[in-house]
Amino acid sequence: MSTVNRSIVAAVFQDESQAQQAMADLQNAGFTDDQIRYSVHKGGAGILDSLMGLGFAQEQANYYNSEFMAGRTMVTVNAGDRQQEAYDILMRNGAYDWNSRTGQTASAGSYTQTGQTDYGSNYTQTPTTEGEQKVRLREEQLQAQKQQVQAGEVGIHKDVVTEEKTLNVPVSREEVYIERNPVSGTVPADTPIGEGGETYRVPVREEQVQVTKEPVVKEEIGLGKRTVQDSQQFSDTVKREEARINQTGDVNVEGASDNTSTNQ
């Protein structure tokens, strides 16, 4: 594992898309943007001074800067006590580092680093079984990203509707009635018949209704939003890599896993 000051993990990618996938995996694993540094060469100066500022030894800084200037993508992670986890994520996505380059130069075999000290002559490498080669198998994984979009809009508008309504109001009125009752007796002599005609008037009244209109509140409508949890299911076709062992002759193959096929 390539570390600096026991916290910085560095790696180089030949394919920028692999570097971007490694960054996404690091973020999914809980590493923050402040911990991850992504450097891709788009022309211009190198990153030697920046690497030296991070604590890289001169030889390693020169190596990483030359890889960067050659168009490689470099990712560094301030991993704290999670160096091994960050290293595994980077390597799983096709990265290589100073130590793996050193091992490939020293021997036809493969090397893995056991020490996690500073750069320079203080790191230790232990060779694996002679002639052993490692092949990394990858697979695609579905990842979902959510974003807020406007699905629609609800508005409330008041319209004026005209309709006929009937109101029954009880009213009273006066009527004139006439009663005729027979009487007997004489008429006073000083009141001759046919003289001094009299008129009697009886006022008749009735109630009249005046209808007025007055607006009143009959209902109140509330408009608001609430969040409702739901789930949606998506499916897609993904690819994965499987190892196929081409066997020639009478060779015993041990340790083949379920996703490894053997051709003879």
Backbone bond lengths (Angstrom), bond angles and torsions (degrees), N, CA, C in turn:
res aa  C-N    CA-C-N  psi(-1)  N-CA   C-N-CA  omega(-1)  CA-C   N-CA-C  phi
1 M - - - 1.468 - - 1.510 109.37 -
2 S 1.303 116.57 136.97 1.459 121.27 -177.61 1.523 108.89 -97.77
3 T 1.338 116.82 110.46 1.457 120.74 -178.72 1.513 109.76 -130.15
4 V 1.316 115.98 161.20 1.448 122.07 175.60 1.518 107.01 -135.01
5 N 1.344 117.05 134.78 1.460 121.58 -177.82 1.520 112.34 52.81
6 R 1.353 116.55 29.15 1.461 123.67 176.73 1.527 113.01 60.11
7 S 1.328 119.24 17.46 1.466 119.78 -179.88 1.534 113.56 -139.24
8 I 1.334 118.49 -33.35 1.459 121.93 -177.02 1.525 109.81 -87.00
9 V 1.329 116.83 124.87 1.460 122.99 174.86 1.529 107.37 -108.03
10 A 1.347 116.55 126.96 1.465 121.23 -175.99 1.516 109.75 -118.23
11 A 1.332 116.09 146.56 1.460 121.04 179.36 1.518 109.27 -154.51
12 V 1.348 116.02 155.28 1.466 122.83 -178.95 1.527 108.47 -121.82
13 F 1.335 116.76 142.07 1.456 123.21 179.22 1.524 109.09 -123.27
14 Q 1.325 115.82 134.67 1.457 119.77 172.32 1.529 110.98 -80.02
15 D 1.310 116.51 -28.91 1.466 122.10 -178.29 1.530 108.34 -108.59
16 E 1.327 116.23 119.42 1.464 119.75 -177.83 1.526 111.95 -64.21
17 S 1.347 117.23 -33.28 1.465 119.40 179.45 1.528 111.05 -64.45
18 Q 1.345 116.78 -33.35 1.463 119.54 176.33 1.528 110.29 -68.04
19 A 1.325 116.48 -37.09 1.463 120.05 177.24 1.520 110.91 -63.85
20 Q 1.319 116.50 -41.63 1.463 120.04 178.85 1.525 111.26 -65.22
21 Q 1.340 116.53 -38.24 1.464 119.23 177.35 1.525 110.77 -67.11
22 A 1.333 116.70 -37.29 1.461 120.08 176.93 1.516 111.06 -62.51
23 M 1.341 116.70 -41.24 1.469 119.88 177.64 1.526 110.98 -62.68
24 A 1.333 116.49 -41.48 1.463 119.61 178.64 1.527 110.47 -63.35
25 D 1.342 117.46 -40.24 1.462 120.01 178.83 1.522 111.26 -66.93
26 L 1.333 116.42 -37.85 1.469 119.45 176.64 1.525 111.44 -62.92
27 Q 1.321 116.39 -42.57 1.461 119.86 178.66 1.523 111.31 -65.42
28 N 1.336 116.64 -40.36 1.459 119.71 177.69 1.523 111.40 -64.53
29 A 1.342 116.79 -27.64 1.461 120.75 179.22 1.518 112.43 -82.26
30 G 1.341 117.57 -3.83 1.460 120.08 175.42 1.510 114.92 107.33
31 F 1.330 118.20 0.23 1.461 119.82 175.51 1.534 109.01 -76.62
32 T 1.322 116.25 134.35 1.460 120.78 -175.63 1.526 110.41 -87.53
33 D 1.351 115.26 167.23 1.467 120.89 178.54 1.527 111.31 -62.77
34 D 1.349 116.62 -29.54 1.462 119.48 178.95 1.525 111.62 -69.01
35 Q 1.328 117.53 -23.57 1.459 120.69 -178.32 1.539 112.28 -87.77
36 I 1.324 117.41 -19.91 1.457 121.64 -172.79 1.532 109.44 -105.80
37 R 1.324 115.90 132.46 1.470 121.03 177.26 1.524 108.06 -122.41
38 Y 1.311 116.31 127.09 1.467 123.44 -173.55 1.515 107.70 -119.47
39 S 1.341 116.75 120.20 1.469 121.17 -177.41 1.521 109.15 -126.04
40 V 1.325 116.49 121.69 1.460 121.59 177.72 1.523 107.72 -129.22
41 H 1.323 116.68 136.97 1.457 121.23 -174.62 1.523 110.30 -82.76
42 K 1.315 116.37 119.18 1.459 122.27 177.76 1.526 110.24 -120.41
43 G 1.335 116.19 25.41 1.457 119.23 -176.37 1.518 110.06 96.62
44 G 1.322 116.27 143.74 1.453 119.33 179.09 1.512 111.19 112.67
45 A 1.358 114.74 -161.96 1.457 121.17 -174.12 1.524 111.17 -70.11
46 G 1.339 113.97 163.28 1.455 120.09 178.49 1.519 111.65 -85.97
47 I 1.327 115.46 -167.14 1.472 121.39 -175.84 1.524 110.60 -121.22
48 L 1.348 117.32 25.00 1.458 120.32 -176.46 1.524 111.77 -61.25
49 D 1.332 116.59 -47.77 1.466 119.60 -178.76 1.521 111.03 -62.14
50 S 1.338 115.98 -39.95 1.462 119.44 179.73 1.524 110.97 -63.75
51 L 1.340 116.68 -40.20 1.464 120.43 179.33 1.518 110.97 -66.71
52 M 1.312 117.04 -41.36 1.459 120.16 177.48 1.523 110.84 -63.15
53 G 1.336 115.90 -36.17 1.454 119.42 177.36 1.515 113.45 -66.02
54 L 1.338 117.19 -27.21 1.456 120.98 177.21 1.524 112.32 -78.74
55 G 1.340 117.18 -9.29 1.456 119.81 177.56 1.504 114.18 106.02
56 F 1.334 119.04 9.58 1.449 121.23 178.75 1.532 109.91 -69.97
57 A 1.312 115.97 142.50 1.464 120.54 171.83 1.522 109.08 -67.68
58 Q 1.334 115.62 159.32 1.460 120.54 -173.86 1.528 111.58 -57.82
59 E 1.333 117.25 -44.25 1.462 120.40 -175.93 1.521 111.40 -65.51
60 Q 1.337 115.73 -44.25 1.463 118.40 179.41 1.527 111.63 -68.87
61 A 1.333 117.11 -38.64 1.461 120.34 177.66 1.524 110.99 -62.06
62 N 1.345 116.37 -40.67 1.467 119.75 177.36 1.529 111.14 -62.99
63 Y 1.334 115.69 -40.36 1.467 119.33 -179.31 1.530 111.50 -63.99
64 Y 1.328 115.71 -50.33 1.468 118.90 -178.38 1.526 111.10 -65.35
65 N 1.328 117.21 -36.05 1.468 119.55 178.59 1.524 110.65 -66.30
66 S 1.341 117.23 -38.28 1.454 119.38 178.90 1.525 111.37 -67.62
67 E 1.342 116.94 -36.78 1.461 119.92 175.79 1.533 110.34 -64.16
68 F 1.322 115.23 -41.75 1.470 120.44 179.33 1.525 110.69 -62.79
69 M 1.354 117.38 -46.06 1.455 121.06 -178.66 1.530 111.25 -67.52
70 A 1.350 117.46 -21.55 1.465 120.90 178.07 1.526 111.96 -83.04
71 G 1.318 116.87 3.74 1.466 120.11 176.51 1.511 114.21 99.92
72 R 1.337 117.60 5.19 1.454 120.25 177.75 1.528 110.00 -77.68
73 T 1.310 115.70 160.73 1.458 122.26 177.03 1.526 108.64 -105.33
74 M 1.324 116.41 133.00 1.461 120.86 -177.78 1.522 109.84 -115.86
75 V 1.325 114.91 136.67 1.464 121.79 177.72 1.517 108.24 -126.26
76 T 1.330 116.67 128.39 1.462 121.77 173.71 1.512 108.29 -119.77
77 V 1.321 115.40 143.87 1.469 121.61 -177.95 1.522 108.81 -127.99
78 N 1.309 116.51 123.99 1.464 120.72 171.72 1.522 107.12 -83.45
79 A 1.323 115.42 85.81 1.467 121.16 -165.90 1.520 114.02 -88.66
80 G 1.325 118.67 -7.77 1.460 118.50 -178.29 1.520 111.20 61.82
81 D 1.322 116.79 -126.59 1.466 120.76 179.07 1.530 112.08 -91.16
82 R 1.335 118.16 14.73 1.463 122.19 179.69 1.535 111.08 -113.56
83 Q 1.353 115.91 35.96 1.465 119.64 -177.33 1.523 111.54 -60.34
84 Q 1.343 117.15 -45.41 1.458 119.60 -175.89 1.519 111.31 -62.87
85 E 1.342 115.72 -39.92 1.465 119.63 179.52 1.521 111.31 -64.58
86 A 1.348 116.52 -44.64 1.466 120.00 178.74 1.525 110.60 -64.43
87 Y 1.336 116.72 -41.49 1.467 121.03 179.66 1.527 110.89 -61.18
88 D 1.335 117.00 -44.59 1.464 120.37 -179.04 1.528 111.40 -62.48
89 I 1.334 116.88 -39.40 1.470 120.15 179.44 1.528 110.26 -64.80
90 L 1.328 116.62 -44.08 1.462 120.02 -179.48 1.521 111.20 -64.42
91 M 1.329 116.86 -47.06 1.461 119.97 -178.96 1.528 111.82 -65.63
92 R 1.323 116.65 -35.07 1.456 120.30 179.63 1.527 111.93 -62.39
93 N 1.297 117.00 -24.12 1.462 121.27 -179.42 1.528 112.32 -98.75
94 G 1.349 118.19 15.43 1.457 120.60 172.39 1.513 115.35 94.67
95 A 1.334 118.39 20.08 1.465 120.54 -178.56 1.531 110.42 -84.07
96 Y 1.327 115.26 164.81 1.462 122.20 168.66 1.521 107.83 -141.41
97 D 1.353 116.35 162.11 1.460 119.87 -177.02 1.526 109.89 -135.84
98 W 1.322 115.51 -174.95 1.461 121.26 -178.15 1.516 111.21 -58.57
99 N 1.296 117.96 -42.71 1.460 121.10 -176.09 1.523 111.69 -66.66
100 S 1.348 116.98 -42.70 1.458 118.57 178.95 1.518 110.72 -66.54
101 R 1.329 117.94 -33.40 1.463 120.11 175.64 1.511 110.54 -67.03
102 T 1.337 116.88 -39.34 1.457 120.53 179.04 1.513 110.91 -64.52
103 G 1.340 116.69 -41.41 1.450 120.48 179.91 1.510 111.34 -64.96
104 Q 1.319 118.51 -39.77 1.451 121.24 -179.59 1.523 111.06 -68.02
105 T 1.321 117.16 -29.69 1.457 120.03 178.96 1.521 111.06 -75.93
106 A 1.323 117.35 -35.72 1.451 121.11 -173.14 1.507 112.23 -75.14
107 S 1.340 119.01 -31.27 1.456 119.20 -173.22 1.505 109.08 -155.79
108 A 1.356 115.14 162.51 1.464 119.17 175.76 1.501 110.81 -73.55
109 G 1.329 116.92 -17.92 1.462 120.79 178.34 1.502 111.47 -79.61
110 S 1.331 116.55 -174.82 1.463 123.42 -179.02 1.512 109.31 -110.32
111 Y 1.337 116.76 147.38 1.446 121.64 -178.74 1.518 109.56 -123.08
112 T 1.320 116.04 148.06 1.462 121.84 170.78 1.509 108.44 -125.71
113 Q 1.313 117.65 141.60 1.454 121.64 -177.49 1.506 110.53 -87.21
114 T 1.333 116.54 133.53 1.464 120.05 177.73 1.505 112.02 -102.06
115 G 1.323 119.22 -25.74 1.453 120.52 179.76 1.506 110.63 -87.46
116 Q 1.329 117.37 159.64 1.456 122.84 176.95 1.514 108.36 -132.51
117 T 1.333 116.80 46.11 1.449 121.60 -179.54 1.511 109.48 -95.30
118 D 1.329 116.45 -174.49 1.459 121.21 -177.98 1.521 109.89 -69.48
119 Y 1.328 117.06 165.62 1.446 121.66 178.44 1.522 110.70 -66.64
120 G 1.316 115.36 167.57 1.449 121.86 179.48 1.512 109.66 112.31
121 S 1.332 116.70 -147.28 1.461 121.24 -176.95 1.513 112.03 -87.69
122 N 1.341 119.98 5.88 1.452 122.10 -174.31 1.510 113.61 -92.44
123 Y 1.350 120.16 -3.27 1.455 119.94 -178.95 1.516 108.77 -89.12
124 T 1.357 116.01 153.86 1.453 122.85 -176.69 1.506 109.14 -120.17
125 Q 1.313 117.64 138.52 1.446 122.46 177.14 1.515 109.04 -124.67
126 T 1.327 116.96 140.23 1.444 122.20 179.34 1.512 108.69 -119.08
127 P 1.325 119.95 122.68 1.458 120.37 -179.90 1.504 111.78 -70.22
128 T 1.341 116.94 145.14 1.451 121.83 175.58 1.516 109.06 -85.36
129 T 1.322 117.40 -170.01 1.461 121.42 -179.88 1.522 110.41 -56.46
130 E 1.301 116.36 138.62 1.462 121.80 -176.02 1.524 110.81 -58.06
131 G 1.297 117.25 130.88 1.456 122.45 178.63 1.511 114.79 79.57
132 E 1.321 117.84 2.31 1.472 119.53 -177.96 1.518 110.63 -73.94
133 Q 1.297 116.59 135.62 1.452 122.51 175.94 1.523 109.13 -126.05
134 K 1.285 116.07 144.61 1.461 121.54 -177.21 1.521 110.37 -111.72
135 V 1.323 115.80 133.13 1.461 122.59 177.03 1.518 107.74 -119.39
136 R 1.308 117.21 122.17 1.471 121.16 179.58 1.529 109.22 -89.59
137 L 1.325 115.54 128.74 1.463 122.23 177.66 1.517 108.38 -100.70
138 R 1.306 116.23 130.18 1.468 121.33 -178.09 1.521 110.33 -115.28
139 E 1.306 114.62 161.66 1.450 120.88 175.26 1.516 109.31 -146.51
140 E 1.293 115.71 154.03 1.464 120.91 176.40 1.516 109.70 -86.53
141 Q 1.305 115.83 140.62 1.458 121.94 177.12 1.525 109.04 -123.12
142 L 1.319 114.73 141.69 1.467 119.58 177.72 1.521 109.59 -78.33
143 Q 1.298 116.03 132.32 1.454 122.12 176.56 1.516 108.83 -128.66
144 A 1.304 115.80 139.03 1.470 121.41 -177.64 1.526 109.87 -111.36
145 Q 1.294 116.00 135.98 1.460 122.69 174.06 1.517 108.45 -122.91
146 K 1.314 115.98 137.67 1.463 121.18 -177.07 1.524 109.88 -111.64
147 Q 1.319 115.93 142.90 1.445 121.73 173.65 1.524 108.99 -142.56
148 Q 1.309 114.54 148.87 1.456 120.80 -179.41 1.529 109.83 -79.31
149 V 1.312 117.34 126.57 1.463 122.88 174.34 1.522 108.17 -130.41
150 Q 1.324 116.10 155.57 1.460 120.24 178.62 1.518 109.26 -83.46
151 A 1.331 115.69 116.17 1.455 120.71 -178.78 1.526 112.04 -88.80
152 G 1.304 118.33 -18.01 1.460 120.91 -179.21 1.517 109.80 173.52
153 E 1.321 116.07 -169.40 1.454 121.29 -178.33 1.520 108.78 -151.09
154 V 1.299 115.82 139.20 1.464 121.81 178.19 1.524 107.79 -120.66
155 G 1.335 116.56 126.09 1.453 121.57 177.73 1.520 111.19 -127.69
156 I 1.304 116.95 150.62 1.461 122.40 176.99 1.530 108.07 -116.13
157 H 1.327 115.50 125.26 1.464 121.71 -179.67 1.520 108.69 -127.87
158 K 1.307 117.08 142.80 1.462 121.49 179.68 1.520 110.39 -98.86
159 D 1.322 115.80 123.78 1.458 122.37 174.57 1.518 109.64 -108.26
160 V 1.333 116.60 147.60 1.466 122.45 176.69 1.522 108.44 -94.39
161 V 1.313 116.44 120.12 1.462 122.86 -179.20 1.530 108.21 -113.94
162 T 1.341 116.56 131.66 1.470 121.72 179.47 1.520 109.59 -100.16
163 E 1.328 116.02 133.35 1.456 121.13 177.95 1.520 108.99 -147.55
164 E 1.331 115.12 157.49 1.463 121.59 178.88 1.522 109.54 -89.97
165 K 1.326 116.11 133.83 1.455 121.39 175.38 1.528 108.83 -129.23
166 T 1.291 115.42 144.91 1.469 122.18 -179.25 1.511 109.31 -112.16
167 L 1.364 114.64 134.70 1.465 121.17 179.72 1.518 108.74 -123.68
168 N 1.301 116.90 118.99 1.465 122.02 178.07 1.518 109.52 -90.44
169 V 1.352 115.22 119.49 1.461 121.20 -177.91 1.538 108.59 -121.58
170 P 1.305 120.52 119.02 1.470 121.63 175.92 1.535 110.46 -70.39
171 V 1.341 116.40 130.53 1.473 121.69 178.24 1.540 109.22 -128.76
172 S 1.288 116.26 159.14 1.482 121.78 179.42 1.526 109.30 -123.29
173 R 1.336 114.81 150.73 1.468 120.43 176.59 1.539 108.49 -145.29
174 E 1.306 114.50 159.99 1.467 120.08 -178.75 1.521 110.10 -100.06
175 E 1.303 115.04 141.42 1.461 122.03 175.41 1.553 108.96 -121.28
176 V 1.264 113.81 149.26 1.486 119.36 178.62 1.527 109.30 -98.36
177 Y 1.252 116.53 130.22 1.476 119.71 175.94 1.546 107.70 -120.08
178 I 1.297 114.09 153.86 1.481 121.12 -179.80 1.509 108.03 -122.47
179 E 1.311 114.97 130.77 1.460 120.84 176.55 1.546 108.44 -116.33
180 R 1.267 113.52 134.33 1.470 119.15 176.34 1.522 108.64 -113.51
181 N 1.298 115.88 121.96 1.471 121.99 178.87 1.535 109.14 -125.98
182 P 1.302 118.27 127.59 1.496 120.18 178.12 1.528 110.51 -68.15
183 V 1.337 116.81 140.63 1.465 123.11 177.34 1.556 108.63 -130.03
184 S 1.252 116.11 162.34 1.486 121.54 177.82 1.512 108.85 -129.94
185 G 1.298 115.96 155.78 1.455 120.01 179.12 1.511 110.40 133.88
186 T 1.272 115.06 -179.93 1.469 120.23 -177.41 1.505 109.46 -103.71
187 V 1.326 115.38 157.51 1.458 121.76 177.99 1.521 107.54 -95.05
188 P 1.317 118.02 137.89 1.475 119.23 179.50 1.526 110.76 -55.28
189 A 1.364 114.62 141.78 1.464 121.43 -175.11 1.506 112.75 -65.52
190 D 1.353 116.09 -25.96 1.477 118.22 -177.30 1.523 112.37 -81.87
191 T 1.285 118.43 4.16 1.470 120.46 178.83 1.509 108.04 -122.38
192 P 1.317 116.45 86.57 1.461 118.60 -179.52 1.527 110.17 -69.79
193 I 1.270 114.71 150.96 1.477 120.85 179.92 1.511 108.50 -72.16
194 G 1.303 114.96 133.28 1.469 120.33 177.51 1.489 113.81 95.13
195 E 1.275 117.58 -2.58 1.451 120.21 179.62 1.558 109.05 -114.40
196 G 1.380 112.90 148.63 1.491 117.44 175.49 1.506 112.97 66.00
197 G 1.395 116.41 50.46 1.477 119.53 -179.96 1.536 112.02 -55.63
198 E 1.272 117.91 138.28 1.474 122.90 -178.88 1.546 110.93 -118.11
199 T 1.303 115.02 147.29 1.469 122.12 176.06 1.535 108.73 -121.73
200 Y 1.286 115.09 127.63 1.477 120.26 177.53 1.543 109.43 -107.21
201 R 1.316 117.25 129.75 1.452 122.63 -177.67 1.537 110.33 -115.80
202 V 1.269 115.44 131.28 1.478 121.44 176.50 1.542 108.13 -120.59
203 P 1.317 118.79 111.32 1.481 119.94 178.43 1.534 110.63 -67.57
204 V 1.277 114.86 135.68 1.473 120.98 179.61 1.545 107.60 -114.48
205 R 1.339 117.28 129.03 1.464 121.94 -177.82 1.535 111.27 -119.80
206 E 1.299 113.87 158.93 1.474 120.32 175.48 1.535 109.14 -150.12
207 E 1.302 115.82 157.16 1.477 121.61 177.20 1.532 110.16 -86.11
208 Q 1.309 115.22 134.85 1.446 120.93 175.12 1.552 109.11 -115.35
209 V 1.327 116.35 144.51 1.477 122.39 -175.79 1.517 109.18 -105.18
210 Q 1.307 115.45 129.92 1.456 121.69 172.18 1.542 107.87 -111.77
211 V 1.310 116.90 122.57 1.468 122.44 -176.44 1.530 109.26 -99.03
212 T 1.313 115.82 125.66 1.467 121.79 174.89 1.544 109.17 -121.96
213 K 1.307 116.47 162.34 1.469 121.80 -179.75 1.523 109.93 -117.36
214 E 1.321 115.39 136.61 1.460 121.22 -178.98 1.535 108.84 -136.62
215 P 1.348 119.53 125.09 1.470 120.77 179.54 1.533 111.31 -73.79
216 V 1.299 115.99 134.36 1.471 122.81 176.49 1.526 108.46 -132.50
217 V 1.326 117.63 156.33 1.467 122.80 177.88 1.517 108.63 -83.75
218 K 1.327 116.88 123.79 1.457 120.96 179.68 1.524 113.27 -109.52
219 E 1.371 118.30 -19.12 1.461 120.05 -176.04 1.522 108.92 -160.65
220 E 1.324 116.13 152.78 1.455 121.89 176.63 1.525 108.63 -128.26
221 I 1.331 116.56 131.88 1.467 122.23 -178.22 1.518 108.30 -113.84
222 G 1.326 116.45 126.52 1.457 122.10 177.09 1.522 110.54 -99.37
223 L 1.335 118.10 139.90 1.463 123.54 -179.89 1.524 108.15 -128.05
224 G 1.326 116.83 119.49 1.460 121.37 -178.96 1.514 110.47 -152.28
225 K 1.354 116.07 179.66 1.462 121.65 179.69 1.516 109.24 -126.29
226 R 1.329 116.44 145.97 1.450 121.86 171.33 1.523 108.54 -139.53
227 T 1.311 116.25 150.99 1.459 122.16 -178.11 1.516 109.75 -88.39
228 V 1.318 116.15 127.77 1.456 122.93 179.85 1.528 107.78 -115.37
229 Q 1.326 116.90 125.63 1.451 121.43 179.64 1.531 110.54 -81.37
230 D 1.314 115.22 133.15 1.455 121.58 178.08 1.527 107.52 -142.21
231 S 1.279 118.36 173.55 1.455 121.73 177.28 1.525 109.35 -135.46
232 Q 1.307 115.48 143.99 1.453 122.37 177.19 1.515 108.70 -125.06
233 Q 1.286 116.13 143.35 1.461 121.83 -177.06 1.520 109.64 -110.59
234 F 1.308 115.72 129.31 1.451 121.86 179.29 1.528 108.84 -124.52
235 S 1.273 116.74 145.32 1.461 121.06 177.08 1.526 108.90 -136.81
236 D 1.310 115.32 147.48 1.455 120.79 179.34 1.529 107.83 -154.03
237 T 1.299 115.57 166.15 1.458 121.02 179.83 1.520 109.08 -90.79
238 V 1.322 116.96 128.23 1.449 122.35 179.07 1.526 109.26 -119.08
239 K 1.307 114.84 156.61 1.461 120.77 179.96 1.525 109.61 -112.38
240 R 1.295 116.50 150.53 1.452 121.75 173.13 1.525 109.17 -141.44
241 E 1.287 115.12 155.50 1.452 121.37 -179.33 1.524 109.49 -97.12
242 E 1.304 116.63 135.04 1.452 122.41 174.78 1.530 108.17 -123.51
243 A 1.313 115.15 146.82 1.460 120.16 -179.15 1.524 109.71 -87.46
244 R 1.325 115.67 135.10 1.458 121.86 174.00 1.522 108.02 -120.06
245 I 1.316 116.34 121.89 1.455 121.69 -177.52 1.519 108.48 -95.63
246 N 1.305 116.49 120.56 1.456 122.36 176.41 1.532 108.61 -91.98
247 Q 1.291 116.37 110.76 1.463 122.07 -174.83 1.530 109.79 -107.50
248 T 1.289 115.65 128.98 1.463 121.44 177.51 1.526 108.79 -121.75
249 G 1.308 117.27 127.80 1.456 120.96 179.31 1.513 112.25 83.06
250 D 1.318 115.20 -171.58 1.459 122.10 -176.84 1.521 108.82 -88.19
251 V 1.363 115.03 84.03 1.464 121.40 -177.78 1.514 108.43 -120.31
252 N 1.308 116.61 129.02 1.456 121.59 178.10 1.521 109.47 -84.56
253 V 1.335 117.14 123.91 1.462 122.59 179.95 1.517 108.43 -110.43
254 E 1.330 116.58 120.92 1.455 121.63 179.43 1.522 109.78 -113.35
255 G 1.310 113.90 152.43 1.472 119.51 173.73 1.503 115.29 81.02
256 A 1.334 118.24 15.32 1.467 119.89 177.14 1.516 109.09 -68.44
257 S 1.323 117.97 129.88 1.460 122.38 -178.35 1.513 110.00 -90.58
258 D 1.328 116.03 -179.45 1.463 121.01 -176.95 1.518 112.31 -63.93
259 N 1.331 117.23 -30.22 1.468 120.01 -176.89 1.526 110.90 -98.14
260 T 1.340 117.52 24.84 1.468 121.75 178.14 1.525 107.97 -121.36
261 S 1.333 116.51 126.37 1.455 121.06 177.90 1.527 109.24 -110.14
262 T 1.333 116.85 152.87 1.463 122.09 -177.06 1.509 108.99 -120.55
263 N 1.341 116.20 126.92 1.459 122.70 174.89 1.509 109.72 -106.22
264 Q 1.316 117.59 133.04 1.450 122.43 179.03 1.535 109.47 -113.31
